[in-house]
Amino acid sequence: MITVQNIYKKYGKIQALEDISFEVPKGEIFGIIGPDGAGKTSLFRILTTLILADSGNATIDELDLVKQYRLIRNRIGYMPGRFSLYQDLSVEENLSFYASIFGTTIEENARQIEDIYNQLAPFSKRRAGALSGGMKQKLALCCALIHKPKILFLDEPTTGVDPVSRNDFWNMLQRLQEEGLTMLVSTSYMEEASLCDRIALIQNGHFLKVDTPENIQKQYERHLFAVSSDNMSQLLRDLRKNPFVISSYAFGDVHHITVEFPNTSSSKNFSQWGDEIKEFLIQSGHSNISVHKISPSVEDCFMELLSPPQEQVVPTDSSRTVNPNFFRGLIKKSYDATSK
C-alpha cells in the first residue's frame, strides 16, 4: 500500500529527513517513534502530498506521490498532530463540511464511521472548540474517515489525551484494522508502540531500526536491572558513579540500569551481579535496596538503540559519567504515564 524509497528533505541547513525507505503492506498498523524534531511530521506531510521531498520517490496505493497526487488525496485520510478542525463549527457542521469536500455525505458513509459517530452523537450541536480532548480526537478521526479512505495517516493522534481516552482511541483503530484499513501512526507513547504491527525508530531524520516490537525486544543485548532504595534521587546519582553501570534512568517508581562487569563469563549468575550492585549501594549509604534482573520493554530497547557509542564503553576507572538527559525527550511522556 505504501512504498517509500530514499526520501530526503532539508530546510535550509537542517536535514529533516535522510534516506528514508520502508514499505507498509495492506492492513498493517505501522508506527513511527521518535522525539520532537526527529522528522515524523515532515515525513507525514510529504506522504500526504502537502509538501514535496527534495529527492526520492514514493507510491501510495500504487499511485506516484508527485505525478498522481490528486488521486492520492481521495484515497487517504490525514489526522495531523494539532487539532485542525473548525472550532466555531459544531460537530455535525464539521462532519458535513469535510464530507462535502469529497463529494459525499455523512449518511452515505454512516457504516464507516458508525462506532465513532455514535459516541459523538450526544454532542452533535456542540462547537468543536468546546469538546474535551478525547472527543476532539474522535471528531478528527471521524472527519479523516468520512470519505472511506484506504490508508489513514495519524500524526501523534493521542498527544495530550487522558489514558482512558487513549485506550478507547486505539480500540477504534484496531477495529478499523480488522476492516482492512492500512494505518501509518506516529507516537511518543511507548505503550502505544507495542500496539503496532511494526515500528520504525527515527532520530535526526533517519531510521535506526524497522522491525516488530517483539523482535526489537529479543535483540536487546545488555543486562538490565531494576533498582530502588529509600532515596531515589540520590540513588540515580550514585548509580551513575559506578564504573560498571553503562546507562541509568528513572522508570516509574524504580531506576533501570544496564551493567557490564569486566572479566566475567556470560554464565555468571545474575544474582551475583545484583549482589555486587547492592553492596556498592550499601557502601554509598543506601538502605531498603532492591535489585533484580528484568526483561527489556520497548522503552528500554529504544534507550539502548539511541545511546551514543561513548556511553556504552565500560571504563577502567570510576571517573566515568553518564548524560542524564539522554533520550529523555522521547520517553518522558511514557514515564509520566507509568508513574501516575
N, C-alpha and C positions, 0 to 999 in steps of 0.2 A: 504493500500500500504506500509506504514511504521509502524512498531511496535517496540518500544524501552522499555526495562524493566530493571530497576535497574543498569544502566551503571555507572561504576566507572573508573576513570583514574587518576593516580598520577605520577608526575615527581619528583623523589627524595622525598623531604619533602612537595612539593607543591601539594595540592589536586586540580587537574584541573577540574574534574567532580565528582559529588557526588549524587548518587541515582537518575539518570535521567530516567524518564519514560514518554512516551507520545505516541500517535497514530496519524497518518495522513491518512485520507481516500483518495480514488481516486479522482483526480480533484481539490483538495484543495491547496490553497497557504497558507503555514504555516510559520509564521515569528518568528525568534528568536532574541530578543532585549537585548542588554547588552553592557557594556563598554569594552574597550580593556582589555584583560586578564581575562574575565569572563568565558571563556571556549567554546566559539562558534566554533572557528576553530578546536579545539581538537575534539569536537563532530562531526563536518563535516568530519574530516579526518578518524574518526572511522567508520562512516556510509558509507563512500565511499571506504572502505576496504584498506585504506592506512596505518593505524596503528591499533593495537589491544587494546581493552579495558582490564583493569585489571580484571574486573568481570562484570556480567550482560550479557544479550543477546539481540539480535535484529533480525528482519526479514525485508527484502526488497523485495516487490512483492512476499511474501510468501517463500522466499529463506533465509536459515540460513546465517547470516552475516559472520560467520567464515568458516563453512563447505562448503558453496557454493559460495565463494567469486568470483570465475572466472565467473560464470553465472551472478552474480550481476553486474559485470563491463560492461557487454554487455547491461544491461537494464537501466543504469543510465548515466546521464551526469553531469559533475562537472565543475563549473566555480569558481576557487579559488579567494581569495581576491586580490592577487597580479597578475598583468598581466604576464602570464607564457608561452605565445606562442613564437615562434622563431622570434626574432626581425629582423634578417637579411634575412628572407624569405619574399616573397611578400604575399599579402592577398590570392591570388589564390594558391600559393605553400603551405601555412599553411593549408588551407582547404583540399587540395588534400592529404597532408601528414596525417592529422587526419582521413580522410575518409579511407585511405589505412590501417591504424592501425586496423580498424574494418571491413576490407574486403569489403568496399563499395566504391562508387564514389559520387562526387558532383551531377552528373546527376541523379543517382538513388534516391537521397533524395532531389531533387530540390523543391518539393512541401513543405516539412517540413521546409525548410529554405528560401523559396521564398521571403517573405516580407523583411527579414533582408538582404539577399544576394543582392537584387535589390538596396539597399542603399549602399552596398559595391562595386557594380559592377564598378562604375567610378574609383575606386581606386584599382582595381584588380592587377595591376602591381606594386603598391607602396609597399615598405617594411613596415612590420608591425610596426617597431620602429618609422616610420615617420608619423604614423596616429595620429589624435587628440585623446584625452582621450575618447570621446564618441564613435568614430569609433573603437578604440581598444576594448571597451566593447562589441560592436556589433559583432566584429570578434570573440571574445572569446565565445560569446553566440552561434554564428554560428557553431563554432567547437564543442561545447558541444552538439549541436543538430544534428550533421552530420550523426549519426547512428540511428536516430529515438528512443531515449530513452523513457522509460515510466515515469521516475522520474528524475527531474532536481534539483541539489543542487547548490545554488548560495550563495557564502560566501562574503557578503558586495559587491555586484556587481556594485554599483554606487558610491563608495567612490572616491572622487576627480574629479567627473564628474559635469559639469555645470548643472544648474536646467533644462534647456530646454532638454538636452540630457537625464537627469534622467527621465523626464516625457515621452519622446519617448520610453525609455527602458521599463518602466512599462506598457506602452500601448502595447508593444510587448508581455510582459509576460501575460497580460490579454487576448490577442488573443490566445496565446498558451494554456492558461487555458480553453478557450472555445472549444479547440480541444481535451480536456480530459487529458492534461499533469498535473501531480502532481508535486508541487514545494515546496522545503524547502529553505527559504531565511533568511539570517541574515542581519541586518542593524542597524545603529545607527541614521538614519534619522527618526524622529518621524512621519513625514507626510507619509512616506512610510509604517510604521507600520499599519496605518489605511487602507492601500490598501490590507492588508492580510485578509483572512477569519478568521483565529485565530492567536493569538500571544502568545509567552511564554517569560516571563521576567527572564533572567538569571543573577545571581550575585554570584561570588565566587564559581562557578561550580555547582550550583543547581538552579532549577526553583523555583521562588517565586509565580508565578501565570500563569495559562494557561486558556485563555478564548478569546472570541471575543473582538475586540476593543470597541464595543458598550457596552458590558456588564461590561467591566472594568470601563468605564466612569460612568455607572449607579451605580457602587458600591463605588464611591468616597464619603467619609463621612464628609470631612471637609467643612468649609465655605470659599470659595475662592473669593478674591477681586483683581482687577487690580488697581494699584495706580501709579500716576505720579505727578511730580511737576516741578518747574523751575530749580531744582538742583538734577539730578537723582542719581549721585554718593553719595552725602550726604544723599539723601532720603533713600537709601538702608541701610546705616549705622544707621540712626535714627530708621528705622522700626525694625531693629534687637535689638534695645534697649527697644522696647515696650514689657512689660511683657506678653501681651495677643497675640502677634504675634508668632505663632507656627513655621512657616517657611517663608522665604522670599528669592526671587531670581529674577534676571533680566530675562525678557522675551520680546525680541524685544525692542520696544520703551516704555514699561511700566515695572513695577515690579509686580510680583504675590505674594500675601501673603495669608496664611491661619491664621485664628484667632479663638480664643475661649475665650469668656468672662465668668467669673465665676458668679454664682448666677443669671443667666438669663434663662428664659424659652425658649424652642425651637420655640415658636411662636413669639418671639420678632422680630419686623420689621427690616429687613436687612438694611434699610436706616438709622436706628438709630445707628447700628453698624458702618456704613460708616461715620456717623457724628462724632462718638467718635474717630475714627481713624483720621479724618480730623482735629478735634480740637487738638489732640495730635501733629499733624504735624505743625499746625499753631503756637502752643506754642514752637515748635522746630525751628521756624524761616523760614518755607517754605511758598511759595506763588504759585498761579496758580495751586492749588491742585485739582486733580481729583481722586475720589474713587468710584468704582462701583462694584457690585457683578457680577460675571461671572460664566459660566458653565465650568467645567474642560475639558481640552483637554487630549489627550493620554499622553503628556509630564507631565502634572500636576498629573495624576494618578500614573505614574511611580515615580515621585518625592515623592509622598505620600507613596507608597509601599516600597521604598528603604530607607525611613527616619529611622534612628536609633531610638529605643524607647525613649531614653532620650531626643530627640529633639522634642517629641510630648507631653511632660508633661507640663501643664500650671503651671508656678512658682507662688510663693506667694509674690515675690518682683521683682524689676526691674533690678536685677543683672544678669538676665539670658542672655546668649549669644547663637548664632546660628552659626554652622560651615558654613562659606561662600563657602567652596569648595565641599560641599555635592552634590554628583551625577553630578558635572559639567562635568566630562569626558564623560558621556553618552549623555548629551543633548547639548553640546557645538555646534556641527555641526548644529543641528536644530535651535538653537538660532541665529547662524551666518546667516543661510539662511533666517530666519524670519526678521532679522534687515536690510537686504540689500534692 
